[in-house]
């Protein structure tokens, strides 16, 4: 039977203590922290990170489809799922799809992936959100950033799907139109009593009716909730006990939008045992409910970072001012530099394997790897004697580095590193999400797909180095 073959997740390294919001504006704020994407991260880079985590131990070239689900895509008009396929080193014949605009984008993609899996295909679903709430408002207090990813298939399934039920209702509670930068919402009590609770309850009851299961049959139930306590109201109506509810981690990382319930599902799978049943319920203009049963194959799945590997790996020193800058919520003084030049689109097209797959070259005469690829071998000087060579996944060690406090950046200082790779090859790159006082020669680093800059509405993505998490 078709179901989940693998899972992964990503939570940004940086966290904002919510008490800093209270210090600025007063009033009540939720306890805990919220995960904040770095200035060089967006929903796409987080989706890539979750997808790479999910794909550990799998040959990505065997995947047939890639779905990217979000309410906060980097472009209003331009697909991004092909970028994820490129970072996974997939071929041109892969089918890609962006599913955007709804909190149910993630669960809708999961159901579509299940349909394809039942026909024998393998599908990567990457779900990510980086939403923005206006200052001194409920959304600013609650929202966090994060991503989840799943591979669906019909072989080596770790959690098979026993039943699915969806309901779709036109209902407006939270929205962001084309001309709005920030989320809007209607009166909370009306939305909860007339939509959220009845829709999620109905979907949950219907899918249990279809599968013939009762609340006592389930190890965990995952329910989307805007706030941490929202799911409790739903499970009481469904007949579950409070202990069965899987946390959405809103007190620790915030509400991650379309990725909120999927990330909770990842957390449930991380602790699941064979034969455990999990009820998954998502919300947004209706509700999707899916019943999973964990199989013995989960015991053979290699470890991955997932939610629990990221949640306590963090830096909680962010100031509220830096948060506003990273979220582009305040205007700062322009840099005293010449304006950036838009990247060459033909060059980006010709060098996709370098930019996305992190490919260089390897000399076929002497075996020397080089990045970027070169027609002339740096060692034996052979000309046009090379083959493609992927550096991603190779062990990297810092050979030397510099810490620059004068370079313009939203997150000073700028750290530039020279990384030597096991087996040969050298990469000069920026570092991110690191403590400059802890960077040292000989330090192991790994790659993270990030934004370099944006000009003329075009985002330039490339790889940076980060310390191992």
Phi and psi in degrees as a GROMACS rama.xvg file:
@    title "Ramachandran Plot"
@    xaxis  label "Phi"
@    yaxis  label "Psi"
@TYPE xy
-76.3078  155.71  UNK-2
173.642  -155.778  UNK-3
-83.9902  131.354  UNK-4
-101.14  -32.8878  UNK-5
-155.7  164.384  UNK-6
-144.843  161.243  UNK-7
-160.826  170.586  UNK-8
-157.595  168.115  UNK-9
-149.389  133.975  UNK-10
-127.007  129.954  UNK-11
-56.5343  150.733  UNK-12
-68.5388  -32.7925  UNK-13
-91.9786  139.183  UNK-14
-130.044  145.413  UNK-15
-108.138  123.55  UNK-16
-71.7999  123.585  UNK-17
-64.7058  -19.0308  UNK-18
-65.0316  -22.0082  UNK-19
-68.6099  -30.1328  UNK-20
-68.0505  -42.3054  UNK-21
-63.5118  -37.3153  UNK-22
-63.3702  -30.9132  UNK-23
-78.8294  -40.9607  UNK-24
-119.914  -13.699  UNK-25
76.0204  -172.291  UNK-26
79.8055  179.182  UNK-27
-87.105  139.451  UNK-28
-134.023  155.21  UNK-29
-64.3614  158.173  UNK-30
-75.1273  164.828  UNK-31
89.3806  -156.466  UNK-32
-123.263  170.396  UNK-33
-131.719  139.614  UNK-34
-75.5822  133.081  UNK-35
-124.048  119.016  UNK-36
-61.8335  138.616  UNK-37
-62.5238  166.018  UNK-38
-61.5131  -21.5796  UNK-39
-101.154  18.2294  UNK-40
-118.814  151.306  UNK-41
-145.132  -172.964  UNK-42
-63.3732  -29.6638  UNK-43
-72.5665  -45.6808  UNK-44
-63.7127  -35.6891  UNK-45
-69.0174  -37.0874  UNK-46
-62.6055  -40.3725  UNK-47
-61.1067  -44.8876  UNK-48
-61.4258  -43.8187  UNK-49
-65.9545  -40.3657  UNK-50
-64.7201  -41.1789  UNK-51
-65.3946  -37.6087  UNK-52
-63.2443  -43.448  UNK-53
-65.0605  -34.1973  UNK-54
-84.7547  0.128552  UNK-55
-56.3172  128.488  UNK-56
83.0498  2.81823  UNK-57
-118.471  148.487  UNK-58
-84.2621  103.404  UNK-59
-61.9276  -23.4092  UNK-60
-67.8966  -14.3434  UNK-61
-85.5857  -6.59505  UNK-62
-74.4868  141.506  UNK-63
-98.0857  -26.2115  UNK-64
-143.35  155.416  UNK-65
-134.09  123.2  UNK-66
-113.372  135.131  UNK-67
-118.228  117.897  UNK-68
-116.57  131.341  UNK-69
-168.052  160.722  UNK-70
-105.169  0.101312  UNK-71
-133.89  61.1843  UNK-72
-68.9834  156.044  UNK-73
-68.6784  -22.0069  UNK-74
-127.208  140.806  UNK-75
-70.4197  -37.3837  UNK-76
-135.925  95.9346  UNK-77
164.263  125.768  UNK-78
-71.933  155.604  UNK-79
-127.402  -9.74699  UNK-80
-63.9037  -26.7564  UNK-81
-67.0254  -27.1582  UNK-82
-65.1033  -44.0907  UNK-83
-61.2679  -43.5901  UNK-84
-59.4361  -38.6802  UNK-85
-66.2969  -41.3032  UNK-86
-69.7686  -24.0699  UNK-87
-84.6437  0.725698  UNK-88
61.7474  46.5446  UNK-89
-97.3071  160.861  UNK-90
-81.6824  176.343  UNK-91
-70.8281  -18.6258  UNK-92
-84.0452  4.50774  UNK-93
-72.0547  144.107  UNK-94
-92.0482  131.601  UNK-95
-125.432  153.889  UNK-96
-156.161  135.672  UNK-97
-101.305  129.35  UNK-98
-119.424  109.321  UNK-99
-131.025  165.756  UNK-100
97.7225  -2.88454  UNK-101
-144.477  148.834  UNK-102
-62.0903  -20.7856  UNK-103
-89.6153  8.71314  UNK-104
-55.7059  -41.0593  UNK-105
-67.2135  -50.4704  UNK-106
-69.2793  -32.4374  UNK-107
-62.9637  -40.7432  UNK-108
-65.8824  -38.2749  UNK-109
-63.3854  -41.4397  UNK-110
-68.1453  -39.9634  UNK-111
-63.7482  -39.6147  UNK-112
-65.1653  -36.4693  UNK-113
-63.0553  -40.9279  UNK-114
-59.3959  -42.3746  UNK-115
-69.5385  -36.6542  UNK-116
-65.0217  -35.6456  UNK-117
-64.3759  -20.3558  UNK-118
-95.3511  5.87359  UNK-119
101.265  2.768  UNK-120
-90.7134  158.688  UNK-121
-112.519  131.548  UNK-122
-130.275  129.806  UNK-123
-92.1031  127.345  UNK-124
-117.497  116.384  UNK-125
-112.172  122.625  UNK-126
-120.884  125.156  UNK-127
-151.024  150.648  UNK-128
-150.528  141.091  UNK-129
-136.763  83.4683  UNK-130
-95.03  158.819  UNK-131
-123.067  126.384  UNK-132
-108.25  142.21  UNK-133
-63.0505  153.275  UNK-134
-60.413  146.046  UNK-135
59.9136  42.3828  UNK-136
-138.255  170.375  UNK-137
-62.9208  -38.8899  UNK-138
-64.9427  -40.5362  UNK-139
-60.0331  -38.3743  UNK-140
-66.6411  -37.6454  UNK-141
-95.6605  -41.5836  UNK-142
-66.5919  142.962  UNK-143
-136.978  175.176  UNK-144
-115.985  144.739  UNK-145
175.161  176.356  UNK-146
-152.029  154.677  UNK-147
-136.56  157.927  UNK-148
-147.953  148.791  UNK-149
-140.061  147.017  UNK-150
-106.089  127.286  UNK-151
-105.209  140.138  UNK-152
-163.151  -172.237  UNK-153
-124.71  13.4259  UNK-154
-131.572  151.354  UNK-155
53.6654  38.4096  UNK-156
-75.6813  128.856  UNK-157
-92.8202  -20.3087  UNK-158
-147.893  101.667  UNK-159
-81.7422  150.06  UNK-160
-89.5054  123.912  UNK-161
-96.0272  -23.3929  UNK-162
-172.479  153.54  UNK-163
-137.993  139.806  UNK-164
-144.328  134.159  UNK-165
-128.176  145.391  UNK-166
-129.867  142.658  UNK-167
-126.449  124.791  UNK-168
-138.411  131.515  UNK-169
-72.9809  109.531  UNK-170
-147.902  131.409  UNK-171
-106.603  110.592  UNK-172
-121.339  -48.1973  UNK-173
-123.445  135.518  UNK-174
-154.344  162.081  UNK-175
-148.658  110.756  UNK-176
-81.6171  175.128  UNK-177
-57.3401  -32.2692  UNK-178
-97.3966  2.81387  UNK-179
-103.359  136.104  UNK-180
-86.2131  -23.8224  UNK-181
-120.416  154.438  UNK-182
-68.0191  147.562  UNK-183
-121.52  155.664  UNK-184
-151.093  159.592  UNK-185
-91.8658  178.405  UNK-186
-57.0352  128.666  UNK-187
-63.8632  -44.5716  UNK-188
-63.7548  -41.962  UNK-189
-61.2705  -45.3137  UNK-190
-65.2436  -37.7177  UNK-191
-68.7585  -46.7891  UNK-192
-76.6886  -30.1951  UNK-193
-97.881  -17.6181  UNK-194
-131.522  -66.628  UNK-195
-54.8305  -57.8476  UNK-196
-65.716  -48.585  UNK-197
-66.7674  -36.6644  UNK-198
-68.1437  -48.4228  UNK-199
-67.5577  -36.9902  UNK-200
-65.0774  -44.5269  UNK-201
-61.5744  -46.1348  UNK-202
-62.4202  -41.8196  UNK-203
-64.316  -44.5228  UNK-204
-63.5574  -41.7912  UNK-205
-64.9189  -41.9857  UNK-206
-72.1779  -31.8923  UNK-207
-69.0986  -35.8337  UNK-208
-63.6629  -41.8845  UNK-209
-62.9861  -39.2978  UNK-210
-91.3426  -8.29529  UNK-211
70.891  22.9765  UNK-212
-102.317  155.993  UNK-213
-117.797  162.534  UNK-214
-52.2444  -36.7498  UNK-215
-66.0323  -17.0421  UNK-216
-78.6424  -11.415  UNK-217
-101.871  141.155  UNK-218
-81.1311  -40.4385  UNK-219
-142.936  151.409  UNK-220
-127.134  128.78  UNK-221
-105.349  122.637  UNK-222
-131.465  125.977  UNK-223
-60.8973  140.519  UNK-224
-149.211  138.341  UNK-225
-63.2241  -40.788  UNK-226
-115.247  162.857  UNK-227
-58.3311  -37.6969  UNK-228
-82.8459  -9.17321  UNK-229
-60.4922  -39.444  UNK-230
-62.6578  -27.4674  UNK-231
-61.3986  -37.1641  UNK-232
-64.1386  -37.871  UNK-233
-71.2166  -46.7621  UNK-234
-68.1102  -27.6121  UNK-235
-62.8863  -41.3887  UNK-236
-68.7472  -28.5216  UNK-237
-84.4732  -13.1048  UNK-238
95.8076  12.9117  UNK-239
-87.5956  158.866  UNK-240
-89.5856  156.301  UNK-241
-57.0951  -31.9655  UNK-242
-68.0758  -19.9193  UNK-243
-81.4972  -14.4314  UNK-244
-75.6753  125.459  UNK-245
-80.0527  130.022  UNK-246
-63.9198  143.498  UNK-247
-90.9783  0.0545523  UNK-248
60.2446  28.8202  UNK-249
-67.0032  -31.5297  UNK-250
-70.623  -21.1118  UNK-251
-103.61  -33.5816  UNK-252
-130.335  -11.9282  UNK-253
95.4879  173.176  UNK-254
-81.0997  118.054  UNK-255
-98.5222  27.0211  UNK-256
64.4821  -127.643  UNK-257
-60.7565  -24.5077  UNK-258
-89.3433  -4.39696  UNK-259
-61.5725  -60.5783  UNK-260
-66.3018  -41.9421  UNK-261
-58.9196  -36.7299  UNK-262
-66.3439  -37.2508  UNK-263
-65.2586  -35.687  UNK-264
-64.1204  -41.0327  UNK-265
-57.9683  -45.7976  UNK-266
-61.6616  -38.5671  UNK-267
-65.3899  -40.6825  UNK-268
-67.9927  -30.8548  UNK-269
-62.5209  -28.3032  UNK-270
-109.731  3.1514  UNK-271
-74.838  153.48  UNK-272
-117.863  156.602  UNK-273
-51.3603  139.496  UNK-274
79.93  -6.93777  UNK-275
-61.9128  141.118  UNK-276
-110.184  137.785  UNK-277
-126.187  127.093  UNK-278
-98.7967  122.734  UNK-279
-112.663  123.813  UNK-280
-129.938  121.64  UNK-281
-112.072  165.971  UNK-282
-137.87  150.807  UNK-283
147.773  109.032  UNK-284
50.3988  44.7558  UNK-285
123.54  -150.477  UNK-286
-159.73  146.36  UNK-287
-114.859  134.006  UNK-288
-128.156  132.376  UNK-289
-133.141  135.672  UNK-290
-104.354  125.354  UNK-291
-112.902  145.139  UNK-292
-123.18  122.854  UNK-293
-72.7066  141.193  UNK-294
-110.489  173.737  UNK-295
-63.5808  -21.7529  UNK-296
-63.3026  -19.7784  UNK-297
-66.0198  -25.0263  UNK-298
-71.2269  -18.9426  UNK-299
-97.1879  -7.20099  UNK-300
-70.795  127.968  UNK-301
-64.6198  151.397  UNK-302
-60.9316  145.471  UNK-303
-138.866  165.011  UNK-304
-69.7578  -44.0268  UNK-305
54.3997  -150.328  UNK-306
-80.3123  -47.5068  UNK-307
-70.8989  -24.9504  UNK-308
-75.6064  -18.9591  UNK-309
-101.151  -28.83  UNK-310
-65.1194  -32.3716  UNK-311
-103.05  5.15454  UNK-312
-96.7676  102.411  UNK-313
-158.215  166.531  UNK-314
-128.035  117.655  UNK-315
-109.542  31.667  UNK-316
-101.742  10.5175  UNK-317
-65.5182  134.605  UNK-318
-87.9937  160.235  UNK-319
-66.4079  -33.0418  UNK-320
-63.1406  -43.2552  UNK-321
-64.4823  -38.8593  UNK-322
-56.9314  -45.2049  UNK-323
-64.0871  -37.3241  UNK-324
-68.2305  -46.582  UNK-325
-63.3941  -34.6074  UNK-326
-83.5318  0.669674  UNK-327
56.3129  43.9763  UNK-328
-100.832  -8.70672  UNK-329
-132.826  153.376  UNK-330
-90.7614  127.985  UNK-331
-109.967  164.717  UNK-332
-62.7745  134.19  UNK-333
-61.7437  149.772  UNK-334
-68.5354  144.057  UNK-335
-85.554  65.3466  UNK-336
-140.999  157.692  UNK-337
-60.769  150.45  UNK-338
-62.6343  147.633  UNK-339
-64.8978  150.497  UNK-340
-101.964  133.442  UNK-341
-60.6352  137.933  UNK-342
-65.452  153.929  UNK-343
-71.5296  117.869  UNK-344
-68.0229  -39.2325  UNK-345
-60.6698  -38.3844  UNK-346
-64.7635  -41.8248  UNK-347
-61.5493  -39.0844  UNK-348
-67.5888  -43.0946  UNK-349
-69.3108  -26.9082  UNK-350
-111.783  32.7877  UNK-351
-59.2563  -39.5829  UNK-352
-68.1136  -32.3817  UNK-353
-72.0028  -47.3703  UNK-354
-71.1933  -44.3352  UNK-355
-93.7054  -50.165  UNK-356
-84.2249  -9.79565  UNK-357
58.1794  54.5708  UNK-358
-96.7205  139.929  UNK-359
-120.247  -142.79  UNK-360
-137.155  161.457  UNK-361
-135.086  126.196  UNK-362
-65.622  128.284  UNK-363
-81.9168  -8.87098  UNK-364
-88.3551  -47.4552  UNK-365
-119.113  -6.2492  UNK-366
81.5923  15.7324  UNK-367
-81.8677  122.456  UNK-368
-80.5396  148.671  UNK-369
-140.976  144.51  UNK-370
-137.05  129.392  UNK-371
-71.2306  172.103  UNK-372
-58.8154  144.573  UNK-373
-138.719  144.705  UNK-374
-72.1364  -25.4278  UNK-375
-110.302  126.044  UNK-376
-68.8977  131.196  UNK-377
-68.9733  -19.6248  UNK-378
-98.412  -58.5289  UNK-379
-101.12  -2.46983  UNK-380
67.6206  13.6558  UNK-381
-62.6388  143.098  UNK-382
-108.241  130.054  UNK-383
55.5097  33.3323  UNK-384
-116.543  76.5853  UNK-385
-151.003  164.641  UNK-386
-134.143  161.156  UNK-387
-65.3074  145.161  UNK-388
-144.272  122.094  UNK-389
-92.9966  122.89  UNK-390
-85.7495  -22.6232  UNK-391
-59.9715  133.994  UNK-392
94.402  -13.5398  UNK-393
-81.2361  148.087  UNK-394
-69.4381  128.677  UNK-395
-116.433  139.207  UNK-396
-127.358  135.355  UNK-397
-70.1966  122.4  UNK-398
-88.6722  -38.1591  UNK-399
-163.046  165.868  UNK-400
-159.067  165.39  UNK-401
-136.905  144.577  UNK-402
-113.002  116.056  UNK-403
-113.466  112.868  UNK-404
-91.8369  -2.83379  UNK-405
-98.2647  -25.9362  UNK-406
-64.7386  140.551  UNK-407
-74.882  124.544  UNK-408
-159.375  146.751  UNK-409
-70.295  -8.50904  UNK-410
-137.809  71.6769  UNK-411
-68.45  153.642  UNK-412
-85.4562  166.864  UNK-413
-84.881  128.469  UNK-414
-113.79  120.623  UNK-415
-110.791  130.12  UNK-416
-124.69  149.875  UNK-417
-106.234  118.317  UNK-418
-110.406  125.892  UNK-419
-98.3213  136.122  UNK-420
-102.831  143.777  UNK-421
-60.1297  128.253  UNK-422
93.7058  -5.90204  UNK-423
110.97  156.678  UNK-424
106.97  147.021  UNK-425
-136.537  141.976  UNK-426
-132.451  124.577  UNK-427
-98.1507  122.534  UNK-428
-151.443  167.148  UNK-429
-82.2343  152.65  UNK-430
-109.676  153.374  UNK-431
-145.393  163.565  UNK-432
51.2399  49.05  UNK-433
-142.896  158.639  UNK-434
-90.7887  116.85  UNK-435
-59.1202  -27.3429  UNK-436
-73.7327  -14.5016  UNK-437
-105.353  -5.44074  UNK-438
-72.421  136.381  UNK-439
-151.968  157.899  UNK-440
-65.0458  135.686  UNK-441
92.4509  -4.05356  UNK-442
-73.747  135.107  UNK-443
-77.8816  140.526  UNK-444
-134.345  162.539  UNK-445
-130.775  173.324  UNK-446
-95.953  145.588  UNK-447
-136.999  130.804  UNK-448
-79.3898  122.731  UNK-449
-138.753  169.435  UNK-450
-82.3478  134.733  UNK-451
-90.1473  -51.1261  UNK-452
-166.439  167.724  UNK-453
-126.185  130.016  UNK-454
-145.117  134.645  UNK-455
56.0234  32.45  UNK-456
77.6612  3.23579  UNK-457
-103.645  126.895  UNK-458
-91.8695  128.34  UNK-459
-99.4866  116.908  UNK-460
-104.793  147.582  UNK-461
-164.133  -177.136  UNK-462
-95.9755  139.239  UNK-463
-121.923  167.006  UNK-464
-98.3099  141.516  UNK-465
-135.144  154.554  UNK-466
-65.3303  150.896  UNK-467
-60.9255  137.069  UNK-468
